[in-house]
Amino acid sequence: MDKIRIQLRVNGEDRECLAPVHHTLLEVLREELGLMGTKHGCELGECGTCTVLVDGRPILSCLALPVECGDREITTVEGMAGVTLHPLQEAFAALGAAQCGYCTPGFLLTAAALLADKPSATRQEIAEATAGNLCRCTGYLKIFEAIEIAAERMRSASQPLDGGRLRQRTGTGTETETGTETGTGRTRA
């Protein structure tokens, strides 16, 4: 089986591995880089369990090829927390928004991208942004509530809406978006 050398920037670190040329970003993250937070779901782009952020935008890693992401910043659920949990992670845990937990990484990353773009997202905007993430346990109400609570905490704490991980500092000390687009719709890398 032919393997290629892949260089990726994942969770703020440059990573390199050898992987079969046909492997998706999902497979490379899990099997080659050991980042197990990104989940295998339908592998058809239907469920959202494999969602990661590429340049701050949610994408379905089961549909993306890693070679398309070589010069872009990839964030997985492992990259959300710093010294402490991200406010979204805290809210999901406190409200019981994660039951079995299989869909949680995709919801967390989708919500992080939404709140980076719309810090005061409405319930309708939350529902629309997370519509591509399926959960078979919670019925979504607790997930929506957790996102709303995290958004409020993040606004009132005046901390970076993305835990400081999804933005880069400029030389002037102001924050700018990494990349050029920050929409919440899922796209291929």
C-alpha positions in Angstrom: 0.0 0.0 0.0 1.4 3.4 -1.0 2.0 5.8 1.8 2.7 9.5 1.6 4.3 11.9 4.0 1.7 14.2 5.5 2.5 17.5 7.3 -0.3 19.0 9.3 -0.7 21.8 11.9 -3.0 20.3 14.5 -3.9 22.0 17.8 -1.1 24.5 17.4 1.6 21.9 16.7 3.3 20.9 13.5 2.8 17.1 13.0 4.1 14.7 10.4 3.2 11.2 9.6 3.1 8.5 6.9 -0.4 7.5 5.8 -2.0 5.7 2.9 -2.8 8.2 0.1 -6.5 7.3 0.3 -7.0 8.0 4.0 -9.3 10.7 5.1 -8.4 13.4 7.6 -10.5 11.5 10.1 -8.4 8.4 9.6 -5.1 10.3 9.8 -6.1 12.1 13.0 -7.2 8.9 14.8 -4.9 6.2 13.3 -1.7 8.0 12.6 -1.7 10.9 15.1 -3.6 9.2 18.0 -6.2 11.9 18.4 -9.1 9.7 19.4 -11.5 12.6 20.2 -12.6 12.9 16.6 -15.2 10.0 16.2 -16.0 7.7 13.3 -19.7 7.9 12.7 -21.5 7.4 9.4 -18.4 8.2 7.3 -20.8 9.7 4.7 -20.9 13.3 6.0 -24.3 12.8 7.6 -23.9 12.8 11.4 -21.3 15.4 12.4 -19.4 13.2 14.9 -16.2 13.7 12.9 -16.3 17.5 12.9 -13.1 19.3 13.4 -12.2 23.0 12.8 -10.0 23.9 9.8 -9.0 27.6 10.0 -11.8 28.0 12.5 -14.5 26.6 10.3 -16.3 23.3 11.0 -15.6 20.6 8.4 -16.5 16.9 8.3 -13.2 15.2 8.5 -14.6 12.0 7.0 -15.0 13.9 3.7 -11.7 15.8 3.8 -8.3 14.6 2.5 -5.4 15.5 4.8 -3.3 16.7 1.8 -5.9 19.5 1.4 -5.2 20.7 4.9 -1.4 20.8 5.0 -1.1 24.6 5.3 -4.1 25.2 7.4 -4.8 25.1 11.2 -6.7 22.0 12.3 -8.4 22.0 15.8 -9.7 18.8 17.3 -11.6 18.5 20.6 -8.2 17.8 22.3 -7.1 21.3 21.3 -10.0 23.1 22.9 -8.9 23.1 26.5 -5.9 24.9 27.8 -5.0 24.7 31.5 -8.7 24.4 32.3 -11.6 23.1 30.3 -13.1 25.4 27.6 -16.4 27.0 28.8 -18.3 24.9 26.3 -16.8 21.7 27.8 -17.6 22.9 31.3 -21.2 23.8 30.4 -21.8 20.4 28.6 -20.5 18.6 31.7 -22.5 20.7 34.2 -25.8 20.4 32.3 -25.5 16.8 31.4 -25.5 17.7 27.7 -23.2 14.8 27.0 -24.8 11.5 27.7 -23.0 8.8 25.9 -20.5 11.4 24.6 -20.1 10.1 21.1 -21.4 13.2 19.4 -20.0 15.6 21.9 -16.7 16.5 20.2 -18.5 17.5 17.0 -21.1 19.6 18.9 -18.3 21.3 20.9 -16.3 22.3 17.9 -19.3 23.4 15.9 -20.5 25.5 18.9 -17.0 27.0 19.3 -17.0 28.2 15.7 -20.5 29.6 16.0 -19.6 31.6 19.2 -16.4 32.9 17.7 -18.5 34.3 14.9 -21.6 35.2 16.9 -20.9 35.6 20.6 -24.6 36.3 21.3 -26.1 33.6 19.1 -29.8 33.0 19.5 -31.4 29.6 20.1 -32.4 29.5 16.5 -28.8 30.3 15.3 -27.5 27.6 17.6 -30.1 25.1 16.2 -29.2 26.0 12.7 -25.4 25.8 13.2 -25.6 22.4 14.9 -28.2 21.0 12.6 -25.6 18.7 10.9 -24.7 17.2 14.3 -26.9 14.2 15.3 -27.4 13.0 18.8 -29.4 9.9 19.7 -29.5 10.5 23.5 -30.3 14.0 24.6 -33.1 15.4 22.4 -30.9 18.5 21.9 -32.4 20.8 24.6 -29.6 20.3 27.0 -27.1 20.8 24.2 -28.7 24.1 23.2 -28.8 25.2 26.9 -25.2 24.3 27.4 -24.1 26.4 24.4 -26.2 29.4 25.6 -24.7 29.2 29.1 -21.2 28.9 27.8 -21.8 31.9 25.5 -23.0 33.9 28.5 -20.0 32.9 30.6 -17.6 33.7 27.8 -19.1 37.1 27.2 -19.2 38.0 30.9 -15.7 36.7 31.6 -14.3 38.8 28.7 -12.1 35.9 27.7 -11.4 34.9 24.1 -14.5 33.2 22.7 -12.4 30.3 21.5 -10.3 29.7 24.6 -7.5 31.5 22.8 -6.8 28.5 20.6 -8.6 29.4 17.4 -7.2 32.9 16.9 -3.7 34.2 16.5 -2.1 37.2 18.0 -0.8 40.0 15.7 2.2 42.1 16.6 -0.1 44.9 17.8 -1.7 42.7 20.5 -5.1 42.6 18.8 -6.7 39.4 17.7 -7.4 38.5 14.2 -9.2 35.5 12.7 -6.9 32.7 11.5 -7.7 32.3 7.8 -10.1 34.3 5.7 -13.5 32.8 6.4 -15.3 32.0 9.6 -18.7 30.8 8.6 -20.4 28.1 10.5 -21.5 25.9 7.5 -19.6 22.7 7.1 -17.5 22.5 4.0 -14.9 20.1 2.7 -11.4 21.3 3.4 
